[in-house]
Amino acid sequence: MRIFNDLAELKAAKGEHLGYTDWREITQERVNGFADATDDHQWIHVDVDRAKEGFFGSTIAHGYLSLALIPSFNSELFRVDGLKMGINYGLNKVRFVRPVPVGSRIRAGAEIVDVKGTPSGTLATLRVVIEVEGYDKPACIAETLSLLVADS
């Protein structure tokens, strides 16, 4: 984990790659829970028997499940000390490049694209790439925005 003492250190690290998280298995239970939380019960995600005969050969995780894991991945990659709060501010761009088969493992890597001051706080832009173990193409590439507010 990369620890920044303050927002100035984060800004000075613009362009730095923050490394990679540990691998996480995507289980059917997790996919089903996400389906329940979002009311997205499309068969390619939740019907194991039908999905075996389908295009992907198994159930696959929702693309938005991969996206929803980014805050958790980021907490493994870096921390900025001296903050009152940090909030998700949005996304500039998201692409779901390849499916994530249930039972596979994923991890994320991130690069600091930009850090700039705003009237509300410091806006950090990260390029997060979620990889699927054993595949060349990533599952998801997202440019995320976080608004960071200093403690003082």
C-alpha positions in Angstrom: 0.0 0.0 0.0 1.2 3.5 -0.9 0.7 5.9 1.9 0.7 9.6 1.2 1.2 11.9 4.2 -1.0 14.6 2.7 -2.6 15.9 -0.5 0.6 17.6 -1.6 2.4 14.2 -1.7 -0.5 12.8 -3.7 -0.3 15.6 -6.2 3.5 15.2 -6.5 2.9 11.5 -7.4 0.9 12.3 -10.5 1.7 9.7 -13.1 2.7 7.1 -10.6 1.4 3.5 -10.8 0.2 2.4 -7.4 0.8 -1.3 -7.9 -1.7 -4.2 -7.7 -4.2 -5.5 -5.2 -4.4 -9.1 -4.1 -6.4 -11.5 -6.2 -10.1 -12.0 -5.3 -12.3 -14.9 -6.4 -15.6 -14.0 -7.9 -18.0 -16.5 -6.5 -21.6 -17.3 -7.6 -22.7 -16.2 -4.2 -21.2 -12.7 -4.7 -22.8 -12.4 -8.2 -26.2 -13.5 -6.8 -25.9 -11.0 -4.0 -25.2 -8.2 -6.5 -28.1 -9.4 -8.7 -30.4 -9.1 -5.6 -29.0 -5.7 -4.7 -29.5 -4.3 -8.2 -32.5 -6.3 -9.4 -30.4 -7.4 -12.4 -31.1 -11.2 -12.6 -30.2 -11.7 -16.2 -29.7 -15.5 -16.8 -26.0 -15.0 -17.9 -25.3 -14.0 -14.3 -27.5 -16.2 -12.1 -28.7 -19.3 -14.0 -25.7 -21.6 -13.7 -27.3 -24.5 -15.8 -28.5 -22.3 -18.7 -25.2 -20.3 -18.7 -23.2 -23.5 -19.2 -24.9 -23.8 -22.6 -24.7 -20.1 -23.3 -22.2 -17.9 -25.1 -19.7 -17.7 -22.2 -19.8 -21.3 -21.0 -20.6 -20.3 -17.5 -22.2 -17.5 -15.5 -20.4 -14.2 -15.6 -20.1 -11.3 -13.1 -22.0 -8.2 -13.9 -19.8 -5.5 -15.3 -21.1 -3.2 -12.7 -20.0 -5.6 -10.0 -16.4 -5.2 -11.2 -16.9 -1.4 -11.2 -18.4 -1.5 -7.7 -15.3 -3.2 -6.3 -13.1 -0.3 -7.2 -13.4 1.6 -3.9 -12.4 -1.6 -2.1 -9.5 -2.2 -4.5 -8.3 1.4 -4.0 -8.3 1.0 -0.3 -5.7 -1.8 -0.8 -3.6 0.4 -3.1 -3.3 3.7 -1.4 -4.2 5.9 1.5 -4.0 9.7 2.0 -3.5 10.8 5.6 -4.9 14.1 7.0 -8.2 13.9 5.3 -11.6 14.9 6.7 -13.3 12.8 4.0 -13.0 11.3 0.6 -16.0 10.7 -1.6 -16.7 9.1 -5.0 -17.2 12.0 -7.4 -17.9 10.1 -10.6 -16.3 8.5 -13.6 -14.9 10.0 -16.8 -14.8 6.8 -18.8 -15.6 3.1 -18.2 -15.1 0.2 -20.5 -16.0 -3.5 -19.8 -13.4 -5.1 -22.1 -14.0 -8.8 -21.3 -16.4 -10.8 -19.1 -15.4 -12.1 -15.7 -16.4 -15.8 -15.4 -17.7 -16.9 -12.1 -14.9 -18.8 -10.3 -12.2 -16.6 -11.8 -9.9 -14.3 -9.8 -9.6 -10.6 -10.4 -7.3 -7.9 -9.2 -6.8 -4.2 -9.8 -3.9 -1.8 -10.5 -4.2 1.9 -10.6 -2.3 5.0 -11.9 -2.7 8.5 -10.7 -3.8 10.4 -13.8 -4.4 13.9 -12.2 -4.7 15.7 -8.9 -6.1 19.2 -8.9 -7.6 21.7 -6.5 -11.3 22.6 -6.7 -13.4 25.0 -4.5 -14.8 21.8 -2.8 -11.5 20.0 -2.2 -8.9 18.1 -4.2 -10.1 16.1 -7.2 -8.0 12.9 -7.8 -8.4 11.1 -11.1 -7.2 7.5 -11.2 -7.0 5.0 -14.1 -8.0 1.7 -12.6 -7.5 -1.6 -14.6 -9.2 -4.7 -13.3 -7.5 -7.9 -14.6 -8.8 -11.4 -14.8 -6.2 -14.0 -13.9 -5.0 -16.0 -16.9 -6.4 -13.6 -19.5 -4.5 -10.9 -21.6 -7.4 -8.5 -21.8 -8.6 -6.7 -18.7 -12.2 -7.0 -17.5 -12.6 -3.3 -16.8 -10.8 0.0 -17.4 -12.2 2.9 -15.5 -11.2 6.5 -15.0 -12.4 7.3 -11.5 -12.8 10.7 -9.7 -12.5 11.1 -6.0 -13.1 14.3 -4.1 -10.7 14.5 -1.2 -11.1 17.1 1.6 -8.2 17.9 3.9 -8.7 17.8 7.7 -7.7 21.4 8.2 
